[in-house]
Amino acid sequence: MYAITIPEPGGPEALVWDEVPAPEPAPGEVLVDVAASAVNRADLLQRQGFYDPPPGISPYPGLECAGRVAALGEGVTDWSVGDEVCALLGGGGYAQQVAVPAGQLLPVPEGLETVQAAALPEVVCTVWSNVFQAAALRRGETLLVHGGASGIGTMAVQLATAFGARVAVTAGTPEGLEKCRELGAEVLVDYREQDFVEEVREATSGRGADVVLDIMGAKYLGPNVRALATGGRLVVIGMQGGRKAELDLGALLTKRASVAATSLRGRPPEEKAAIVAAVREHVWPLLAAGEVSPIIDRRFPMSEAAEAHRALDRGGHFGKLLLTT
């Protein structure tokens, strides 16, 4: 089979479409013929040599995919050859085939093309595990989403709205903000021109956000804490703005607030399977009903993954970038 390899870390040109040995499903795994994968920030870090896959995981980038079941490993009974599926991966999605623990598979939602489903597993599992499990967002609360135009941002806006929360977003262009409004966001903040702390507090009559989903890390740590309501929960899932910052514990104590930092890729299979099961129970019905949809900006041939990485680096997209085999 062919896969995107990284012979040496570097820029987008480090991605090489090359012939490699085909995987075989171990006990408890399913072999998937990949129709599409999606591009995530973690893939860019892996390409640069900063984010290696967990031990025992495929060395090729790609944290999600969609396709068709090609073979079953020993002990797998819940899936059949030919099933159309999408999958949460620890790596290996940028390939024609990938072996996946059976617990990390999801059926392609009713009404979606298989390729479209490649835009779902990583973002839906990330949003569900952070916003709804870790931060316990409730109906009537306010969620602040940084990077509202991203794949994770567009899904967070839709899911929070579907479950009855009020959503505020930050984005860098009027066009991106308007599209976030169309997805359900009510408070729109141009981070280049506006102070999101002031805008969120004004929109909530001084109360602040109950939950903040942050991709920036250090750069936004202080402002995020200031933007929190009493009892607020900040969940950090990215470090685009750096790794280290000073945290005012007094502000947290005064607000009885909390800060959590999480990642999905390195979790053990049983934790991922539990998240996938919850997503199937709570989110898949919304997808089938058309209340929530994957937002896809562009598709690239998988052999042109380098160009897709350049596009993600440049920004300006809305939603996900896909790679198709």
C-alpha positions as CSV (number, residue, x, y, z in Angstrom):
1,M,0.0,0.0,0.0
2,Y,1.0,3.7,-0.1
3,A,1.2,6.1,2.8
4,I,2.5,9.5,3.7
5,T,5.9,9.0,5.3
6,I,8.2,11.4,7.1
7,P,11.8,10.3,6.3
8,E,13.1,13.5,8.0
9,P,11.2,16.1,10.1
10,G,10.7,19.4,8.4
11,G,8.4,21.6,6.4
12,P,5.5,20.4,4.3
13,E,8.0,19.0,1.7
14,A,9.0,16.4,4.4
15,L,5.8,14.5,3.6
16,V,6.5,11.7,1.1
17,W,3.9,9.5,-0.6
18,D,5.7,6.2,-0.6
19,E,5.0,2.4,-0.8
20,V,5.1,0.8,2.6
21,P,4.1,-2.6,4.1
22,A,0.4,-3.1,4.6
23,P,-0.8,-3.4,8.2
24,E,-2.4,-6.5,9.6
25,P,-5.1,-6.3,12.2
26,A,-4.1,-7.6,15.6
27,P,-6.6,-9.3,17.9
28,G,-9.3,-6.8,18.7
29,E,-8.5,-4.7,15.7
30,V,-10.2,-3.9,12.4
31,L,-8.4,-3.3,9.1
32,V,-9.9,-0.3,7.3
33,D,-9.5,0.6,3.6
34,V,-9.2,4.4,3.9
35,A,-11.3,6.6,1.7
36,A,-10.3,9.8,3.4
37,S,-8.4,11.3,6.4
38,A,-8.4,14.8,7.8
39,V,-5.6,17.3,8.6
40,N,-5.2,18.3,12.2
41,R,-2.7,20.7,13.9
42,A,-1.1,17.6,15.6
43,D,-0.2,16.3,12.1
44,L,1.9,19.5,11.5
45,L,3.7,19.0,14.8
46,Q,4.4,15.4,14.0
47,R,5.8,16.4,10.6
48,Q,8.1,18.9,12.4
49,G,9.4,16.2,14.8
50,F,7.6,17.6,17.9
51,Y,4.8,15.1,18.4
52,D,5.7,11.4,17.9
53,P,2.9,8.9,17.9
54,P,2.4,6.8,21.1
55,P,4.4,3.5,21.3
56,G,3.0,0.8,19.1
57,I,1.0,3.2,16.9
58,S,1.5,3.6,13.1
59,P,4.3,6.1,12.4
60,Y,2.3,7.8,9.7
61,P,0.3,11.0,10.5
62,G,-3.4,11.1,10.6
63,L,-5.7,11.1,13.7
64,E,-8.9,10.1,12.0
65,C,-10.2,8.4,8.9
66,A,-13.2,7.0,7.1
67,G,-13.5,4.1,4.8
68,R,-14.7,0.5,4.6
69,V,-13.9,-2.5,6.8
70,A,-11.5,-4.8,4.9
71,A,-10.6,-7.5,7.5
72,L,-11.3,-8.4,11.1
73,G,-8.8,-9.3,13.8
74,E,-9.3,-12.2,16.1
75,G,-12.2,-11.7,18.6
76,V,-13.9,-8.8,16.7
77,T,-17.7,-9.5,16.5
78,D,-19.4,-6.1,16.3
79,W,-18.2,-5.3,12.8
80,S,-18.4,-7.0,9.4
81,V,-16.2,-6.8,6.3
82,G,-17.8,-4.1,4.0
83,D,-19.1,-1.9,6.8
84,E,-18.7,1.8,6.2
85,V,-17.0,3.3,9.2
86,C,-15.0,6.2,10.5
87,A,-12.4,5.9,13.2
88,L,-10.5,7.8,15.9
89,L,-6.8,7.0,15.5
90,G,-3.5,7.4,17.4
91,G,-1.9,7.7,13.9
92,G,-1.8,6.2,10.5
93,G,-4.7,7.9,8.8
94,Y,-2.6,9.2,5.9
95,A,-2.5,5.8,4.2
96,Q,-4.5,3.5,2.0
97,Q,-5.1,1.2,5.0
98,V,-4.9,1.4,8.7
99,A,-5.5,-1.1,11.6
100,V,-7.8,0.3,14.3
101,P,-8.9,-1.0,17.7
102,A,-12.5,-2.0,17.3
103,G,-13.7,0.2,20.1
104,Q,-12.5,3.3,18.2
105,L,-14.8,2.7,15.2
106,L,-18.0,4.5,14.5
107,P,-20.5,3.8,11.7
108,V,-20.7,6.5,9.0
109,P,-23.7,8.6,10.1
110,E,-26.9,8.2,8.1
111,G,-27.2,10.8,5.4
112,L,-23.4,11.4,5.1
113,E,-21.0,10.3,2.4
114,T,-18.1,8.1,3.7
115,V,-15.6,10.8,2.8
116,Q,-17.4,13.4,4.8
117,A,-17.3,11.2,7.9
118,A,-13.5,11.5,7.9
119,A,-14.0,15.1,9.3
120,L,-15.8,13.8,12.4
121,P,-14.0,11.4,14.8
122,E,-11.2,13.6,16.1
123,V,-13.2,16.8,16.5
124,V,-16.3,15.2,17.9
125,C,-14.4,13.1,20.4
126,T,-12.3,16.2,21.4
127,V,-15.3,18.4,21.9
128,W,-17.4,15.8,23.7
129,S,-14.6,14.7,26.1
130,N,-13.6,18.3,26.9
131,V,-16.7,20.5,26.7
132,F,-19.3,18.0,27.9
133,Q,-17.4,15.4,30.0
134,A,-14.4,17.4,31.5
135,A,-16.1,20.8,31.8
136,A,-19.7,19.5,32.1
137,L,-21.3,22.3,30.0
138,R,-25.0,22.5,30.9
139,R,-28.1,23.9,29.2
140,G,-28.3,27.7,29.6
141,E,-24.6,28.2,30.3
142,T,-22.2,30.2,28.1
143,L,-19.4,28.5,26.2
144,L,-16.5,30.6,24.8
145,V,-14.7,28.9,21.9
146,H,-11.4,30.1,20.7
147,G,-10.7,29.5,17.0
148,G,-14.4,29.3,16.1
149,A,-13.6,28.8,12.4
150,S,-11.4,25.7,13.0
151,G,-12.6,22.1,12.7
152,I,-12.9,21.8,16.5
153,G,-14.5,25.3,16.8
154,T,-17.2,24.7,14.2
155,M,-18.1,21.4,15.9
156,A,-18.1,23.0,19.4
157,V,-20.4,25.7,18.3
158,Q,-22.9,23.3,16.8
159,L,-22.9,20.8,19.6
160,A,-23.1,23.4,22.4
161,T,-26.0,25.1,20.5
162,A,-27.8,21.7,20.0
163,F,-27.6,21.1,23.8
164,G,-29.0,24.4,24.7
165,A,-25.9,26.5,25.6
166,R,-25.1,30.0,24.5
167,V,-21.9,30.2,22.4
168,A,-19.3,33.0,22.1
169,V,-16.5,32.6,19.6
170,T,-13.3,34.3,18.6
171,A,-12.1,34.3,15.0
172,G,-9.8,36.5,12.9
173,T,-12.0,37.5,10.0
174,P,-15.5,39.0,9.6
175,E,-16.3,36.2,7.1
176,G,-15.3,33.5,9.7
177,L,-17.4,35.2,12.4
178,E,-20.4,35.4,10.1
179,K,-20.2,31.7,9.3
180,C,-19.9,31.0,13.1
181,R,-23.1,33.0,13.5
182,E,-24.8,30.8,10.9
183,L,-23.8,27.7,12.9
184,G,-25.4,29.1,16.1
185,A,-22.8,31.4,17.8
186,E,-24.4,34.5,19.4
187,V,-21.4,36.4,20.6
188,L,-18.8,37.1,17.9
189,V,-15.3,38.5,18.7
190,D,-12.7,39.5,16.2
191,Y,-9.6,38.8,18.2
192,R,-7.5,41.1,16.0
193,E,-9.7,44.1,16.8
194,Q,-11.5,43.3,20.1
195,D,-10.8,42.3,23.7
196,F,-12.6,39.0,24.1
197,V,-12.7,39.4,27.9
198,E,-14.6,42.6,27.6
199,E,-16.9,41.4,24.9
200,V,-17.8,38.2,26.7
201,R,-18.4,40.0,30.0
202,E,-20.6,42.6,28.3
203,A,-22.6,40.0,26.5
204,T,-23.2,38.1,29.8
205,S,-24.1,41.2,31.9
206,G,-20.7,41.0,33.7
207,R,-21.0,37.3,34.6
208,G,-18.5,35.8,32.1
209,A,-18.2,32.4,30.4
210,D,-19.1,29.2,32.3
211,V,-16.8,27.2,30.1
212,V,-13.8,28.2,27.9
213,L,-12.4,25.9,25.2
214,D,-8.9,27.1,24.5
215,I,-6.4,26.2,21.8
216,M,-3.9,29.0,22.5
217,G,-2.4,28.0,25.9
218,A,0.0,30.4,27.5
219,K,-0.9,33.5,25.6
220,Y,-4.5,33.4,26.6
221,L,-4.2,31.9,30.1
222,G,-4.6,35.1,32.1
223,P,-7.3,36.6,29.9
224,N,-9.2,33.3,29.9
225,V,-9.3,33.2,33.7
226,R,-10.5,36.8,33.7
227,A,-13.2,35.8,31.3
228,L,-14.5,33.0,33.5
229,A,-17.7,33.3,35.5
230,T,-17.9,32.2,39.1
231,G,-17.6,28.4,39.0
232,G,-16.2,28.6,35.5
233,R,-14.2,25.9,33.8
234,L,-11.2,26.5,31.5
235,V,-10.2,23.6,29.3
236,V,-6.9,23.9,27.4
237,I,-6.4,21.6,24.4
238,G,-3.7,23.4,22.5
239,M,-0.5,25.4,22.8
240,Q,-0.5,27.6,19.7
241,G,0.3,30.6,22.0
242,G,3.0,28.9,24.0
243,R,3.6,26.5,26.8
244,K,4.4,28.6,29.9
245,A,2.5,31.4,31.6
246,E,1.9,32.7,35.1
247,L,-1.4,31.6,36.7
248,D,-3.1,33.9,39.2
249,L,-4.4,31.3,41.8
250,G,-6.1,34.1,43.7
251,A,-8.3,34.8,40.7
252,L,-9.2,31.1,40.5
253,L,-9.9,30.9,44.2
254,T,-12.1,34.0,44.2
255,K,-14.2,32.6,41.3
256,R,-14.1,29.0,42.5
257,A,-13.0,28.2,39.0
258,S,-10.8,25.4,37.6
259,V,-8.3,24.9,34.8
260,A,-7.8,21.6,33.0
261,A,-5.4,20.6,30.2
262,T,-6.1,17.5,28.2
263,S,-5.1,15.6,25.1
264,L,-6.8,12.7,23.3
265,R,-4.1,11.0,21.3
266,G,-2.1,9.5,24.1
267,R,-5.0,8.1,26.1
268,P,-5.2,4.3,26.5
269,P,-7.5,2.4,24.2
270,E,-10.1,1.8,26.8
271,E,-10.5,5.5,27.5
272,K,-10.8,6.3,23.8
273,A,-13.4,3.5,23.4
274,A,-15.4,5.0,26.3
275,I,-15.4,8.4,24.6
276,V,-16.3,6.9,21.2
277,A,-19.2,5.0,22.8
278,A,-20.5,8.3,24.4
279,V,-20.2,10.1,21.1
280,R,-22.1,7.4,19.4
281,E,-24.9,7.6,22.0
282,H,-25.2,11.4,22.2
283,V,-23.9,12.9,19.0
284,W,-24.6,10.4,16.2
285,P,-28.4,10.9,16.5
286,L,-27.8,14.6,16.0
287,L,-25.8,14.0,12.9
288,A,-28.4,11.6,11.5
289,A,-31.1,14.2,12.1
290,G,-29.1,16.9,10.4
291,E,-28.9,19.1,13.5
292,V,-25.1,18.9,13.4
293,S,-22.9,18.5,10.3
294,P,-19.2,18.2,9.5
295,I,-17.9,21.5,8.1
296,I,-15.4,20.8,5.3
297,D,-13.5,23.6,3.6
298,R,-11.4,21.7,1.0
299,R,-10.4,18.3,-0.2
300,F,-6.9,17.3,-1.4
301,P,-5.6,14.1,-2.9
302,M,-3.7,12.3,-0.1
303,S,-0.6,12.2,-2.3
304,E,-0.7,16.1,-2.0
305,A,-0.7,16.2,1.8
306,A,2.1,18.7,1.7
307,E,-0.2,21.2,0.0
308,A,-2.9,20.6,2.6
309,H,-0.4,21.2,5.4
310,R,0.5,24.5,3.7
311,A,-3.1,25.5,3.6
312,L,-3.6,24.7,7.3
313,D,-0.5,26.8,8.1
314,R,-1.7,29.7,6.0
315,G,-5.1,29.7,7.8
316,G,-8.2,31.4,6.4
317,H,-10.1,28.2,6.0
318,F,-13.4,27.4,7.7
319,G,-13.8,23.9,9.1
320,K,-11.8,20.9,8.1
321,L,-9.3,20.0,5.3
322,L,-9.6,16.5,4.0
323,L,-7.2,14.1,2.2
324,T,-8.8,11.5,-0.1
325,T,-7.2,8.3,-1.4
